[in-house]
Amino acid sequence: MAVATYDAIVVGAGHNGLETAAYLQRAGLSTLVIERRHEEGGGVNTEEAVLPGFRHNMHASYMEFFDIIPMIPDFDLEDCGLRSLTPENQCGIAFSDGRPPIVLHRNDRYELDHASIAQYSKADADTWIEIKKRTFDFGDMIAIGIYNPPNPATQGMQGQLLEGMFGDMGVRAHYSTKTPKTVIDELYESAEMRTLLYRTSVEFGVPLDQTGSGGHIFTSIPWQVGRWRMALGGTHTLAKAMMQACYREGVELLENTMVDKIIVEDGRAAGVVTRHGEFRANKVIACNADVRQVLVDMVGPDNLDPLIYKRAKDFRYGPSGVLATPALCIYDPPAYKSARWDPDIDKCFYTVVGYDQPEDVARYVRDAHAGHLPEPAAGTWVNTLWDPSQAPPGRHAATGWFFFPMASYFTAEEWAAIRVEYMEEFLLRWGDFAPNMNHDNVIAMKLYTPDLMERKNLMWEGDCLLGEMAVDQTGANRPFPEVADYRLTIDGLYNCGPSGYPGGGVHAAPGYNAYKVIAQDLGLPAPGPEGRAY
C-alpha cells in the first residue's frame, strides 16, 4: 500500500495549527492537517451542549485580538464567513445588595466609564480613563510583541516601557516586578473597582499573586477591555472561517485520526504514524499539540537529548488557567438588582457575578489554585443579548467561566457529583444578584468540568492555556528556553501550538510565529505584506 506523502504535516487542527497550515500551503508546500477529533478548532469551540438550538461557547468567548490577528486580513476571513460584533457594554460587575454597578464600555463610549466608576471614586475614574487613553494605540506595539518570536534580549524591558508610558503618573520600572493584586491596590481605592479588576486580571490568565505580572494592569487589560468582540454564531465560526481559508489554499484535512508517533530518521522528522496508517513529510512537521505530548509521547526519549526530554516532562499545567464552563438554557436574561442605578448592567457582554468585595475574589482564586472548590462565582456571558441566533426565538443561552482545581485533584466520581451540586449552588448565588435567575427561569443547565476538558481537548489538568503562565514558562522561557524559538531540536520539527510563546488565547500568535521560523529555515515567503513589522 502506497504511503501518502506531503511537503508539510500539521498535527492538530486548533486555530494555531490551521493558521500555520494556511501559510505553508500558500507558500507552495502541499500540506496535510491531521486532527484527532471530528472537527477543527480545538478550544475555539461552540456546541449545542445542553439542548438543541442553544449554542454555548465551551472555551473561548471574547475575542480581544481580532483587530490585530494577521490571518484575518491576510486570508480575508470575512469573505470566508467570519462575522463579529463589538458590544457597547463590555464589562461590568453587579452586587448582591443592589448598590450601583460598574460598567466599562466600548472604546467609542469610554467617557461613560468615568461616570460609572466615579459613583465610588472620582480618583479611580480619573486613573482608569487616563491609563485607557494612553493604551488606545497600543495595538501595534502588542502586535509587534506577540507576532514575532520571543527575544531574550528584550525580556526585561517591560519596566522601561511602563516608566516611559506612565512615569508622570508616578510609575517606575519596578512596577513590572509587582503582582497584579499589588498594582490594582495601589492604583485604585474603591473596593468595587478593585473587585472588578481582580476578576478581570484572572480572566486574562494573569494570577493575582504572581510576581512580575503587574505591568498587565497598565497595558494589556485597559487596552483589551473596550475592544472585546464576539463572533456571531459562536466562536467556532472563527475556526470554520480559518478552515475554509485552508481549503481555498488547497490544504487537506484528515479528521478522527490520532497521531501516535512522529517518525525520526537520521535526526530528521520524516513522517507520522496514525491509527489509519503512515503519512510522510518531505520538509516540515508542525505540531499544534502541546510540547509535552509531542516530545514525550510522540517523539520519545530515544530521539531526544536527555535534557530536552526532561524539560518536556517537567513542563507544567495549571493551576491558573484551569476552567469549568457552566452552560444554561434560560427563558429571560438576568435582571440585576443593581440595574435600578444603571440598566446597562443588564446588557453587558461580560458580567462578574458572585463577589461583593475584592477579598471575595482573592479567596476564590487562592482556593481554586490550592485544590479546593471555591465559593460559587463567575464571569458570565449571555451572548444572545447581542446575537439572538445562539438560542431559539425568545430564549437565551448563558455561559461563564469558573476557575477550578486541576482535574487530577478529584476522582471521576467526585467530578460527576460536582457537576450537579456546584451548578445548584451557583444558581442560588446568581439569584442573590439577579433574583430572576432561579429554577423557574432555567430550562436546563450543565457544567463542563476540567476532567472533561482534559479528555475532550487534551487540555491537561483542564488548563485552557496549555501550560502554566508562570514567569519561568512565559516569554523567551516558553515552553522552556531550548525550544522557545519553535524549533523542537529535531530537524524539520516545529511547535506551532499554545505551549509556545506567547501562550494560550485566541490571538493565533504561536501558529503565525512558527510559520515565520519555518519560512526563515526553508527560504519561504514572509507571511504578510512587505513592510509590516510583524
Secondary structure, 3 states (H helix, E strand, C coil): CCCEEEEEEEECCEHHHHHHHHHHHHCCCCEEEECCCCCCECCCCEECCCCCCCCEECCCCCECCCCCCCHHHHCCCCCCCCCEECCCEEEEECCCCCCCCEEEECHHHCHHHHHHHHCCCHHHHHHHHHHHHHHCCCHHHHHHHHCCCCCHHHCCCHHHHHHHHHHHHCCCHHHHHCCHHHHHHHHCCCHHHHHHHHHHHHHCCCCCCCCCCHHHHCCHHHHHCCCCEEECCCCHHHHHHHHHHHHHHCCEEECCCCEEEEEEECCEEEEEEECCEEEEEEEEEEECCCHHHHHHHHHCHHHCCHHHHHHHHHCCCCCCCEEEEEEEEECCCCCCHHHHCCHHHHHCCEEEECCCCHHHHHHHHHHHHCCCCCCCCEEEECHHHCCHHHCCCCCEEEEEEEECCCHHHCCHHHHHHHHHHHHHHHHHHHHHHCCCCCCCCEEEEEEECHHHHHHHHCCHHHECCCCCCCHHHCHHHCCCHHHCCCECCCECEEECCCCCCCCCCCCCHHHHHHHHHHHHHHCCCCCCCCCCCC
